[in-house]
Amino acid sequence: MSLRADIEAFVGHLRGRHYSARTCALYAGDLARLAECAGGRSAEALQVHDLRRCLAQLHARGYAPRSLARMLSAWRRFYAWLGRAGRVQANPCAGLRAPKGARRLPHTLSPDAVAQLLAPAAAADALALRDRAMFELMYSSGLRLSELVGLNLGEVDLAAGEVTVTGKGRKTRIVPVGRMAIAALQAWLAVRPSVARDERALFVGARGGRISPRVVQVQLKRLGLSRGLTTRVHPHALRHSFASHLLQSSGELRAVQEMLGHASLSTTQVYTHLDYQHLARVYDQAHPRARKK
């Protein structure tokens, strides 16, 4: 069979396994790029060096590394299907890797934007006080959305200024809580009994049960629009902003890693790329060949 006929049969196989139309179309498109590079040769005739050359050509044509990684995944699965049919002895994609793309920097808000977002309202009902307490706590302590909605009353110690967080892998960590977040939490806890039915959840929805992640996302987006912010505001942006601003002020990468609950320091290091001007100021002040007279 020709390569294009094999591709059609493979996509038909996916449809038979009830893959969505979109998924089948993506596989068909990614495998069509392979057929273009093959130059009329069959799937069996293509070797690992042919596929590596094909990836290089597509990269040179402007395909992004993420797109190439998706294509390579489709090719690998296609050859695995051929292998199960006894058509090929080994998967020529097995040792191939797509080119690495530049790591995208997380979206952060400036300190002024955070101040604009979290400024207290002149008058606020119970749910508005809840929202301000949630967002102050996320920015103050760098919480993930799942960690915020999972908090229980006994896990926040306002007297000690700390919160016990259960993160990924059910790992717990203790994180400081700043004075603005403590004040916002005190205001929320004073009115919480009027709306809460759930006895454990720190933050509850309008019906009194534990608040859902979607409600937090919607309320933060609405707050950002009402405060005139031009950039999209989402819960993780507050966590990113916490990490970036703390690192810029302290330079303590290990401490930021522990507060974020990152298992690897390399995950936290992305924040060191966010403020070159800060690094330049440190260089000017500290390097013996850079100090100004």
Secondary structure, 3 states (H helix, E strand, C coil): CCHHHHHHHHHHHHHHCCCCHHHHHHHHHHHHHHHHHHCCCCCCCCCHHHHHHHHHHHHHCCCCHHHHHHHHHHHHHHHHHHHHCCCCCCCCCCCCCCCCCCCCCCCCCCHHHHHHHHCCCCCCCHHHHHHHHHHHHHHHHCCCHHHHHCCEHHHEECCCCEEEEECHHHCEEEEECCHHHHHHHHHHHHHHHHCCCCCCECCECCCCCECCHHHHHHHHHHHHHHCCCCCCCCHHHHHHHHHHHHHHHHCCHHHHHHHHCCCCHHHHHHHHHCCHHHHHHHHHHHCCCCCCC
